[in-house]
Amino acid sequence: MIAIAAALAEIALILTHRRRAPSAPARAADWSHMAAGLGACAAGWLVIGRPGITWGDLSLTLMFGVILASEAGHAARVLSGRARAGWATVCVGGMASATWLLPGPLPFT
């Protein structure tokens, strides 16, 4: 449930950013945000107790924790005007996406 809530919040942030700046030129991927998202996924995996990993759950975790979180981090940085807002968004999104690896929803396990 935490991963779903974080994913919806990230999608809302990205859509808000794109609605406010629809004519922005294409930019290269921010690899530092992607690396931070991957590190946050690993940290989240450690925090929730290192559950077993299946390929289907791992792909969800990487998609939402690295790709979506890095895009949401860029959106947060642009919308707020502060770099730390982007880094915080990436780290929280990455750690929250690690809950995809749990066998059940986090509050109920």
N, C-alpha and C positions, 0 to 999 in steps of 0.2 A: 504494500500500500504506500509505503514511503517512496518507492521508486516511481510509482505511477503519479503521485502528487508532484514529485520533483520534475518529472518529464512534462507534465501539463504546465507547470510554472515556466519551464524553460521554453516550451513552444509558445506560450503567451508572450514571453519577453522577446523572442525572436520576431514574432508577428507584429508586435508593437514597434520594434525597431524598423522593420521593413515598411511598415505603414507610414512612419514619420520620415523616412529617407528612401523613397522608392527608386530614385534615379541615381543612386550611388554606383560608381563604377565597380566592376568585379575586382576582388582583392585576392591575394594569395592566402593560402591557409596559414593560420598562426600556429606554427609548430610548438612554440613554447606553451601555449594554452593546451594543445593536445597532449603534450608530455605531462603537464600538471594534471590533466584529467585522468591519464593513465595511472599516474602515481596516486591520485586520490582514490581511484578504483581499487588499487592494491591495498591502500591503507584502510579503506572501508571493509575490504574482505578480511583483513586482519582483525579489525574491531568487532565484526559480527561473529567471530569465532571460527574462521576458516572452514566454511561449509564445503562439501564436495562440489566439484565443478563438472557440469555437463556442457557439451558444445552448444546446445540451444540457448541455455541460460548465459553462457559466456558471450555469445554473439549479442544478446540483448544488452548485457552489461557494457560491452565495448561500444556498441552503437550509441547508447544513451549517455554513457559516462565519458566518452572521449569525443565523439563527433558532435553530438547535440550539445554537450556541455561547453565545448570550445566555441561553438557558434553563439550560444547564449552568453558566454563570457565576453565575446566581442560586442554583442548587443548591449550588455550592461555597461561596458566601458564607454561606448559611444553615447548612450543615453544619459549616463551620470556624469561623464566628463572626468572620471577618476579611474586610474588603472587598478586600484585595489578592489573596486567593485567587480571588475572583470575576473580578477584572480579568485575572489571569494565565491563568485558564482560558479566558476569552474570547479573549485575544490568541493563545494557543497554538492553540486550535481554529480560529480564523480563518486563521492562517498555514498550518496544516496542510491546511485545506480547499482552499487554492490549488493543491495538487498534483493536484486533479481535472482541471486544465487541461492537464497534461502528456500527451503521446501514449502514454506507457508508464509503468509503475511507477517511482518515483524511484530506488530503489537500482539498477535495471537499465538506466537510460538513459544 
